[in-house]
Amino acid sequence: MKSINERSLRSQVEKWLAPASVPVHVTKFSRTRADHTRYVCVETLQGAASRALFFFRHNDGQWCVYPPAPQRANIRRERLAA
């Protein structure tokens, strides 16, 4: 199991975009329309090049560069038989 520090947005930004010494900026944050998943867009400038990534917050509190799997309807067999 990952520690809380490894799941934080800060640690993921440092892992994917830059070492701690390079400044990063949040350029957008909101929730998705479909399932209201929280997301953040983070950008860094290194010389003339810029890089940006979207990070998505999962139900377990972990931030990842991929969105969580969509929630599927959970219909019990008993209800279908009724």
C-alpha positions in Angstrom: 0.0 0.0 0.0 1.3 3.5 -0.9 1.9 6.0 1.8 -0.2 9.2 2.0 2.8 11.2 0.7 3.1 9.1 -2.4 -0.6 9.7 -3.2 -0.6 13.5 -2.7 -1.0 15.8 -5.6 2.3 17.4 -4.8 4.2 14.1 -5.0 2.5 13.2 -8.3 3.3 16.6 -9.8 7.0 16.2 -8.8 7.0 12.7 -10.2 5.6 13.5 -13.6 6.5 17.1 -14.3 9.5 18.5 -12.5 11.9 18.3 -9.6 11.0 20.4 -6.5 13.2 23.3 -7.7 11.2 24.0 -10.9 8.1 26.2 -10.4 4.8 24.7 -11.4 1.4 26.5 -11.7 -2.2 25.3 -11.4 -3.8 26.5 -14.6 -7.2 24.9 -14.2 -9.2 23.0 -11.6 -12.8 21.9 -11.6 -14.9 18.7 -11.7 -15.9 16.6 -14.7 -19.4 17.0 -16.1 -20.2 13.3 -16.2 -19.4 12.1 -12.7 -18.1 15.2 -10.9 -14.6 13.8 -10.5 -12.2 16.5 -9.3 -9.3 17.4 -11.6 -6.4 19.8 -11.7 -4.3 20.9 -14.7 -0.7 21.7 -13.7 1.9 23.4 -16.0 5.6 24.0 -15.7 7.9 26.1 -17.9 11.5 25.0 -18.5 13.2 27.4 -20.9 11.0 27.9 -23.9 9.2 24.6 -23.4 6.1 24.2 -21.4 4.5 20.9 -20.1 1.1 20.4 -18.7 -0.7 17.4 -17.2 -4.2 16.8 -15.8 -4.4 14.9 -12.5 -7.6 13.3 -11.4 -8.6 12.5 -7.8 -9.8 9.0 -7.2 -12.3 7.9 -4.6 -9.5 6.6 -2.3 -8.0 10.1 -2.3 -5.2 9.2 -4.7 -4.3 11.6 -7.5 -3.4 10.0 -10.9 -2.8 11.1 -14.5 -5.7 8.9 -15.6 -9.4 9.4 -14.6 -11.1 6.9 -12.3 -13.1 4.1 -13.9 -16.7 5.2 -14.4 -19.2 4.1 -11.7 -21.5 1.3 -13.1 -25.0 0.9 -11.9 -25.3 -1.9 -9.3 -28.6 -3.6 -9.9 -29.2 -6.7 -7.8 -30.6 -9.8 -9.4 -33.6 -9.8 -7.1 -34.7 -6.4 -8.4 -34.4 -7.6 -12.0 -36.6 -10.7 -11.3 -39.4 -8.6 -9.8 
